[in-house]
Amino acid sequence: MRERIEMKINIVKSKKGVGKAAAEAILDLLKSEHANIGLATGNSPIECYDTLVQYFSKHELPKYWHFFNIDEYDQVPIDLEGTCNAYLQERFYGPLNIPENQIHRLYAETFPFFEQNLHKAGGLDLCMLGIGKNGHIAFNEPGTPFGSVTHRMELTEASKQQHGDEFGGVGNVPSHGLTIGMKTIMNSRRILLIANGPEKAEMIHKALTGPVTESVPASILQLHPALTVVLDEAAASRFQ
């Protein structure tokens, strides 16, 4: 049974500060030579990846760190601009020339075995998450069962609106995504939730202080024994 650790909320001044604090949480895993890390995409982690690239351009990346894409759009080429994999390749995998054997991509061909392979690898030591305006984490939309494992998910109109710019318009956003499940996330040894901007303030507050309910997927994170939350002042405004 894991030791109970209280939720840690770290409020910093700026989006850049969120990235630096998130990167520091990941670099804390350097205490262990082996680590399985789930990686988020979107606007919130950009500065985190910039910081990690700067660090590992000067220090050796551990050979036994493995990176898992936690979500992806379904039925599109994974190198297509706008996909989660293309994002990570551009901002993290590519700049550091991370070996392919340390990268675990989630797409149609790997999807049927992804959960099993993650389990065989020992599960996630740390899962980085952003949060959608409707409370989704990874591509787990409102109503996703808390007991779910890696699955295919129909994306809500709210999520399509949020990701429209990545595909040149809402109408081009794929209708479905592939995602690790809620149970998969909660089985992570540590969870790092990051958010910035005033548009996330209401949902962050609701997710972390409101009732735990499947209608707000991120609310289940309240129950995790090792949750770290990093917010800029705008995203944390409802706490102040």
Disulfide bonds with the S-S distance in Angstrom:
none
